[in-house]
Amino acid sequence: MDIDAIHKALANPVRRQILAWLKTPEAYFATQEHPLEFGVCAGMIDERTGLSQSTVSVHLAALLRAELVTSRRVGQWVFFKRNEPVIQAFLDHMNSDF
């Protein structure tokens, strides 16, 4: 777990918002055609943020580098899910005595 990469990723409010949406994808991405078990399609995240595809790609890349999300390619689509074990390990680390 790269604590510095996680802090850097979480320093951006858009990235924190993406993580919040991915926590309950059925509430935010119910119209997705593919099963949410795959994760959320990058295009759906683009639409929800209202930002350009390239900007959202930069945000998703930062979340991937920090291992806060995982990605899965299915055909031409890339799906993203929260990486709950890493998120929990980070929270445990932050709640421990340094």
N, C-alpha and C positions, 0 to 999 in steps of 0.2 A: 504494500500500500504506500503510495507516494503522497504523503501528507501535504507537501508544498503544492503539488499539482491539484489536489482536491481544494485547498484553500484558494488557489488562483481561479479554479473553475467556479467556485461558489461566490467569488467576489463580484460576479456579474449578475444583475437582477434577472436578465432574460434567461440565463442558465438555471437559476433557482426556480423560475416560473416553469420552465420545461420539465424540470424534475418533479415539481408539484403536479403538473398535468399528468405525467407518466405514472404517478402514484395511484391515480384512479382514472385510467384511460377510458373506461366506459362512460364516465361523466363528461368527458371532453371530446372524445373521438368516436362516439357511438355510430356515426355515419360511415365509418371506414368499411370498405367492402370486404377486406380480408379479415380473418379472425384476429381479435386483439391478443390472442395467445402468442401470435407471431411478434407482437410489439406494435408500435405505432409507426406508420409509414412516414418517412421524412417529409413527403409532400403535405401530409395533414398537419405536421408541426409547422411547416412554412406558412400554411394558410392561417393557422390559429395565431401565430405571432404577428402576422401582417408585415413581416420583414422579407427581404429578398431571399431567394434560395441560397445564394452564395453566403449571405450573412448568417443564415441559420446553419449552414454547413460548417462554418467556422465555430459556432457555438457548440454544435454536436461533436465536432472534432475535439474540442477542449474537454467536453464531458467524457468522451471515449478515452482520451489520454489519461484522465484522472481515474478511469475505470469506474465512474459513477453510473455509466450506462453500458449496455452491450448492444451490438448490432448483429443483424441477421439479414443476409441477402436472399430474396426469393424472387427469381426471375429478374425483372428489371427494377424491382423495388428494394429499398433498404428499410428495415424496421428496427426501432429502438425500444429498449426496455430498461427500466432501472435495474442496477446491479445491487440488489438488496443486501447480500453478504458484505460487500465493500462499504456500503452506506452504514450498515450497523457497526462494522468494525471501526469506522471513522468516528461515529457517535460514541462508541465505547471508549475509544482513545481520548476523545475530547472530555469525557466525563471522568477519566481516571486522573489520579494525582501524577503530575509530571515529575 
